[in-house]
Amino acid sequence: QVQLVESGGGLVQVGGSLTLSCVASGIIFELATMAWYRQAVGKQRELVAAISGGGTNYGDSVKGRFTISRDNAINTVYLQMNSLKPEDTAVYYCNVLTVNGPYWGQGTQVTVSS
């Protein structure tokens, strides 16, 4: 079955950096479009970044600060987050869309303190 396991969240000060990781299993990883979403308290889940064979795309609020990348040899997608702001505080979820529907990781909390 499809499994996505995130790690790397935590507490960081404004302007700091964090890198999230997501290890995927049960899919043909190198063919998959992988994405990171986030959901803050009281807000809808939103796309942060996505990566496929065709390239990457980012949500407007993170362009220039976040970078998504992948290592197909170890089935892992990363989200490098720089210049973090309090409004980046959220639970971050790894996502993959398959023919059977979307799959989500358990989420990892990122808290940016001011």
N, C-alpha and C positions, 0 to 999 in steps of 0.2 A: 504494500500500500504506500501511498504518497506520504512522506513525512518531511516537514520543514522545522528545523530547530535553530532558533535565533540565540545569539549571545552578544555580550558587549555593552549592554546598556548600563546606566548608572547615573550618579550625580556629578555634575560638572558646573563650573562657574561660567558666567557670561564671557563670551570670547574664546572659550576653550574648545577642545576637540574630542571627538569620540569616534571609534570605528565599530560598526555593527557587523556581525557575520551571520550567515544563514547557510546551514548545511542541508542539502536536499538528498532524498533517497526515493526510490520507486518511480523515477522518471528518467527519460533520456535527457540528461541535463543539458548537454551541448546544443540541443535543439529547442530548449525551453526559453520562453520569455519570462524572465524573473523580475519581480518588482518589490519595492518597499512602499508600504502605506503607513500612515500614522493616524491615531485618533486621540485627540485631547478630550478632557472631561467636558461634557456638554456639547461636543461638536461632532460632526459627521466624520467618518473615516475618509481620508484624502490620499491621493497618490502623491508620493514623494519623488520616486524615480523608478525607471524601468530600463531593462537592458535586454537586447535581443541580438540576433546575428546582424540586424540592420543598423544597430547603433543604440543610442541612449536618448531618453527624454526625461525632463525634470519638471516638477511643479514650479510655478512662478516664484513662490516664496523661498525656494532653496537654490535657485539657479546661481551659480558662481560661488556657492558655499559648500555644497554637498557633491560628492562624486560616487557614482555607482560603478562597480567593476565585478568581474567574475573570474574564477579559476576553474576551468572545466575539468582539469586533472583531478581535482578534489571535490567537485560538485558543490562549490561554495560561491555565494554572492556576498559582496561587501557593500557597506555604505559608509564612506568616509565623510564625517560631518565636521566642518570647521566653522569658526566664527559663530558659535552657537548663541542663540538668543533665548530669552525666557519663553517666547512664543513657540519655540521648538519643543517645549515640554509636551510629551505625549507617550503613549504606548506605540511602539513601532512594530509592524508586522511584516513578515516575509510572505510573499504571495507567488503562486504559479497558476496559470490558467491551462487546464488540460481539456481533452475531449470530453472528460467526465465532469467538468466544471472546475471552479476555482478551489484551490487549497490554501490554507493559511497556517502559519506557525502559531505558537502560543503567545507570542508577543514579548517584547522586552521594554522595560520602562526607561525612558530618558528624561531626566529632570535637570533643567538649567536654572541655576540660582543666580539672583541678581545681588 
